[in-house]
Amino acid sequence: MQHDSVAIVSGGLDSVTMVYDMITRGRTPHLLSFNYGQRHKKELTYAGMVAKYFSLKWDVVDLQGLTHLISNSALTNGPNAYKGGEKVEGITIDVPEGHYAADNMAATVVPNRNMIMLAIAAGVAVNFQYEVVATGVHAGDHDVYPDCRPEFIDAVAQTIGLATEGFGNWLTDPNVEGQITVLAPYITWSKADIARRAFEVGVPLHNTWSCYKGDAVHCGRCGTCVERLEAIDTAKKQMLMKYPNTETVWVDNTVYNDSEFWKGEIAKSKTRQHMPLEDNAL
């Protein structure tokens, strides 16, 4: 099989949908995943599932040597972990629960994660002579994660272009000028848009992993679970409007410890958005 691109795939809903999308559009991506010591490293199992399903090349880059250097995050800091680069016994930064746009979700920011991953992916692209590096960042992450914003993607695309200039002379498109292209197809999409696309291209949702807690099943209460459940619910409603009487088609067989919590969090968020200004200031 001749691969033509490299796709950064965590095993989550966004990146797995992106792989299905790329396949649908005629691409054959080499999947690249990263073990950076994340609490929810079981997501990598799901990245492996999609690679196996499509018989795609898949590599996991081991970045665990960096874990103690990027440890001020709920995703990379467990019991007896690190604080400020120093190992400290008995501390932990818990994965926050609640609405995915809440201030406490800043605790899940891993320093410069996407920059690190994209830089490595660009090196892989040069080495294997791929034209494209793809990432599944989306609009729902813009508020919390600075390295998911369009400005960042534009800047890193330019940087990768400069860093790989001259090494991409296998490219046939004269407009590319021998540079690697960074593809971020969902950069302006909401999570619901991605969930709808997942339904459209046939992604088995239960074969994707979103939960930041990394337990046996999705918790249903952390920010990513709340975002996932709301997005899938919205996507189902949109698909039913487009294709009436197809309730049994648009299903999510993912197991959640709590499949109702998200509804209350979304309702509370909408209430806060409509509070009078003077109350909101409190």
N, C-alpha and C positions, 0 to 999 in steps of 0.2 A: 504493500500500500504506500502510495506517495503522499506524504504529508506536505501541506503548503503554508502552515501557520502554527503559531504557538498560542494556546489559550490558558490563562491562569484560572484554575478550577479548584475551588475549596471543597466542593461537595454540597454546597448550599443551593437553594432554589434559583438564585440569580445566575450563578456560573454554570450550573447544569443545564438550565434553560438555554443559556447562550450556546452551549455545545450543540444541543438539538437544533437550535436556530442556524448555527453555522453549517451543520450537516445538511439541513433542509435547503440552504442557499448554495450548496455545492462545494463547500470547503471541507478539508480533511485536517482538523487540528491535532497537533501534538499537545497532549494535556500536561500541564505543569502544576504541581501542588507543592505546598510548603508546610513543613513541620517546624514551627517556630516556638514550640513548647506551649502551644495553646491548650487551655483547659478542655476545650471541646475537640481534641484532635481526632475523635471518632468520625468527624466530618470527612477525614481522608478516606475512610472506607467507602463512602458514598461517591467520592471522586473516582475511586477505583472501579466502582460498579458501572459508571457511565463509560469509562474507558473500555472495560471488558465487553459491554453491550455492543459498542460500535467497533470493537477490535482496533482501538486507537493506541498509539504509543503513549505511555504515561510514565512520568518520572516524579518522584517526591524529593524535593530538595531539603536536606536536613540543616535547619538553622538553629538547632537547640543550643549551640554554642553562644548564640546571641541572647538567649532568654533572660539571663540575669542583667543584661544591658538594656532591655526594653521591658522591665518588670513592673513599672508603675501603671499597670493596667489590670483590670479585673480578669482579663483573658489570659494573662501570663503570670499571674501571681496567686499561688495557692498557699496552703499552710506550710510554715517553715520555708517560705520563699525569700524573695529579695525586696529590699527597699533602698532606693538610691544606689543600686548596684552592689549593696552589701547584704549578705545572707543574714536574716534575722529569724529566730525561732518564734513560733506562736503567732505570727501575723498572717492575715489574709485580707484580700480585697474581694468582697463578695460581688457576684454578678447581680446588678440591680434589677429589680422587678418593676413593672409598670409600663406606662406609655413609652413608645420608642423615641419620641421627640422630647422627653423630659430632660431636665438639666443633668439628672444623675446618670444618664447614659454616657456622659463624657468619661466615666470610669472605664468604659470599654474601648477607649481609643488606644491602639497600640502604636507607639511612636514611629512615624514614617513607614508604616507597613507596606503601603502600596508602592511607594518609591523604591523600596528594597526589592519587592517582587518584580516590578516592571523592569528594573535595571538588570536583574538576572535573566528575566524572560527575553530581553533584547539581546543579551549575549548568546542565549540559546538559539534565537532566530538567526543571528549572524552565522553561528557555527553550523547550523543545519540548512542554511540558505532558504529560510522562510521569509515570506513577504510581509507578514502581518503578526503583530502581537495583540491579543484580544483580552480585555478585562471586563468583568460584569458589573462595574460600579453603576449606581443608579441615583436618581434624583432624591429618593427618600433618605439617602445618607448625607446629603449636602449640609444639613444643619449641624450634625454631630462630628462628621469625619472630614477634616479639611482636604485629605488626599483622595476624596471621592468627587470633588467639585470640578466643573468644566474648566475653570481657570488652571487647575492643577493638571488635568489631562492635556490641555493645550500646551502647557509649558513643558511637561515631561515628554510629550510627543516631539516637540521641537528639540529638546535636549537629546533624546534618543536618535533623532535624525542626524544631529551634529555628531554624536558619538559613534554612529555607525556609517557615516558618510565614506564612500569609497570601498566599503566592505560588501555593499549590496549590488555589485555590478552584474549579478545574475538576473536582476529584475528587468523585465521586458517593457514595462510601462515608462515611456520617456518623461512623463510628468513627475515620476517619483524621484528621479535623479539619484538613484542608487541608495535610497534611504528606506529604513524599516517604517511601516505605517502602524500607528497605534489605533486600534479599533475599540471604541467604547460604545457599543450599539444602544445601551440603555441609559446613557448619561442624562437624558431628559425624561426618562420614563419613571413613573411611580412603581411601587412594589405591586400594586394591583395590575398595572399594565403588563408587568413581567409574569404575574400569575396567569393572566389571561392568555399571554403568549405560550405559557407552559401547557395550558389546556389545548391550545390550537395545534401545537407541534407534538402533542402526545407524551409529555413528560410524566412518568409515574411519580407523583408528588411524595409518596412515602419512601421513595428511593433518593430523597434529598435530605440534608440535615441542616437545620438553622439554629437550633438551641445553643446558646452560649454556655449552658451549664454542663453539657456533655454527659448527662446521666443515661440510664438505660433507655428512656424514651424522652421525647420533647416535654419540657416542664409546662409549657403553656402560659407561663407567667413572666418570663424575662422579656426585655424589650424586643428582641428578635422574634420571639414566639408570638407576642402580641401583634407585631407588624405582619408577620406571616399569616396569622389566622384572619386578621382583618382583610388583608389583600386577597386571600383565597376566597373569602366570603363575597367580596365585591366582584371578583372575577366570575364566580359562579352566577351571580345575578346578571352580569353583563352577557354571559354566554346564553343564559336562559331567555333573555330579551331577544337575542339574535336568533336563537334556535329554540322555540317554544317546545314544551313537552319532552325535554331531553334531560330531566333531573338525574337519571341514572348514569349519565355519561360524565358529567363534571363532578367527580368525587375526589375527596382527599382521604386516603386510607392511612394517613399518618396517625400514630397513637400519641395522645397528649395526656399528661397527668391531670391537667385542668384545661378543659376546652371551652369554658364559659367565662373565665376571668377577663379575657380581652374585651368582652362586650362592655363591662363596667368601666374599664380604663378608657375606652374610646368615648363612652358617654361623658365621663368626667372631663376629658380633654375638650370635647365640644362645648361643655358648660363653661369651662374657663375661657374659651375663645369668645364667648358671648357675654362675659361679665362686663358691667359698666367700668369705665376707665378708672374711676376713683376706687372701686373695689379691687380691680386688677392690680392697682399700685400697691395694695397691701401685701 
